[in-house]
C-alpha cells in the first residue's frame, strides 16, 4: 500500500462513515511510516506529527461542542 495507504483509504471511507450517520472531520494527521514514528511508549519527537495530531484533536473538540450546542437548541425530531 505504501507510506500513504492510510490517506488513500480514509478518502474512500468518508462516504461510508457519513452513511452510518457519523461525522467525519476535515482535518487528518498524515503519519507516513507510522511503525517508525513512535517509540515503545507511544511518544514521538517529530514536531510535524505532534502539530498534526493537536490540530485533529482541536477540530474534533470543536465539532463535538458545535454538535452538542446545535442539538441542545434544535433537538432531533422524535427524541423529545
N, C-alpha and C positions, 0 to 999 in steps of 0.2 A: 504494500500500500504506500510505502514511502513515508517521509517525515511529516507530510501534511495530510495524511489519510483521515485524521480526525476532523479537520476542517471540511474536507470534502463530504464526509458522512454527516456532519452537523447541518450542512446546507440541504442535504437530501432529507434529513429527519424533520426539519422545521414544519413542513406542511402536515406531517403526521402528528406532531406534538399539538399543533393548532386544532386538528380534527378531534383530538382527545379532550379538547376544552382547556388545555393548558396554555399558559402564557410563555412565549419564548422571547427573552430579552435580546435586543440587537447586538449588544456587546459580547465578545467572547475573548478568551485568553488563548493565544497561539503558543504552544509549547512543543516545538519540534524536538524529537528525540527525548521524550518525557522520561524514559527509563534512565537517562543520564542527567536529568535536570535537578533531581532532588537527592539529598543524602539519605541514609537509612532511617533517620528520624523525621523525614518528610520536609526538611528545610532546604532552601536554596539561597544562594548569594547573588543570583542573577537579577540585577535591578529591573530589567525588562519584564521578566516573569512576575516579579513582585508587584510592579506597577500595573500590569495587565490584570492580575488577579484582584488587586484592590479596586480597579475600575469596574470589573464584573460584579464584585460584591456590592459596591456602591449603587450600581444600576439595579441589581436585584432588590436591594433595600428600597430604592426609590419606587420601583414598580409595586412592591408589597404595600408600601404606605399609600400609594395612589389608588390601588385596587381596594384596599380597606376603606379609605376615605369615600371613594365613589360608592361602594357597597352600602356604607352607612347612610349616605344621603339618597341613594337610589336603590332600595332593596330589590333583589332578584324577584320577579313576579312569581307568586305562588309560594314564597318562602316566609310569608308573614303569618 
